[in-house]
Amino acid sequence: MKWFDITDPAKQQMEKLLEKHPGKYAVSLSVLGGGCAGFKYEWGFIDKKEDIDKDDELVDWGNGKFVVDETSMLYVAGTKIDWKEEVFGAQFEIINPNAQSGCGCGESFGV
């Protein structure tokens, strides 16, 4: 089963983040309770390979690594992760087919 799709621009940005933080093993995404719509995404880093649980999802494409924890995978199945650069800034864009509602700022979602 393919849990999520990471576009090439998103992979390139994750590689840049790992280059800027050489002590980190992988970029991580978690889903936490909170935000104005019920759930929110939290980006972070995994320090070392041993910190990844056997049930977590690890995507390794050579120069980059991305991890989603087991619980969060339930909320991101089928999600597309992209990197968007616009006039006023750049950010990861999460296109989640499971999100039935969202907030105006795009930081949280409901299922």
N, C-alpha and C positions, 0 to 999 in steps of 0.2 A: 504494500500500500504506500502511495506517495502522500506523505503528510502535508508537504508544502512545496512551493516552487520559489526558488530564489533567482531573480534575473541577473544577468551578467553585470549591469551597473551596480546592483546591490552587493554582489560578490566582490567586485572591485573596491567598493567602499569598505567592506568588512576587512579586506586585505590591508587597506590603508590604516584602519584603526588598529589592527594587530601589529603593523609596522611601528606605529606611534607608541604602542604599549608593549615593548618586547618581552616583558615578563608574563604576559597573558597567553593562554593556550588557545582560547576560542571566544568568539562573540556569542552571547546568549540572549534568548528572548524568553520571558516568563509572562504568564497571565496571572494577575492578582485581583482580588476583590478590591473595588474602590472606583474612584472617578465618578462623574455625574451620571453615567449610564449603567453602572453596576460592576464592570470589569475594566481593568486598564492593562496596557502593555508595559513591561519594564525591560529595558535593554541593559545589558551588563557584560561582564567578562567571566570566563572560567579560568582560574589560575593555572591549573595543571590537569592533565588527562585523568589522574586518579580521582578528581572531583566530580567526574561524570558518572552518574549511576548507570548500571547496566540496562535499565529500562528507558533512559533518556534517548532522544534521537540526535545523533551526531551526523552532520554532513561535512565531509572532508573533500575538498577539491584541489588539494596540493598546497597552494599558497594561503589558503584560508580554511577556517573551521567555524561551524555554526552549530549551536546546541539549543534544543528546546527540551525542557524537563517533561517527564512522563505525564504529570497532571495537566500541564498547559497544552499538551498535544491534543487533548480532547476538545479544546476550544479553537485550535488553529488548523484542524484537518482541512485540507484543500485550499489553504491560504497562499496568496502570492505576496512575496516581499520584493519591493522595488526601491530604487533610489531615484528621487526626483530633485532636480535642480531647477529653481525658479529665480525670478528677479530678486525676490526678497529673502532668499535663503534656500537651503537644501535639507532634505530629511528622508529617512526611510518611510516608505508608504506601505501600509499593510492593508491588503485587499482580502478581507475575510468573509467568505460566503456564509459563515455561521452567525455573523453579527446581524441581529434583527433590528437593532436600533443603534444609534450612535449619538455622540454629543457634537456640538458645533465646532469644537476645536479639533476633533478627530483623535483625541487622546484616549477616549474610553468607548466602550461598546456594551450592548446587552445581548443576551441570547435567549 
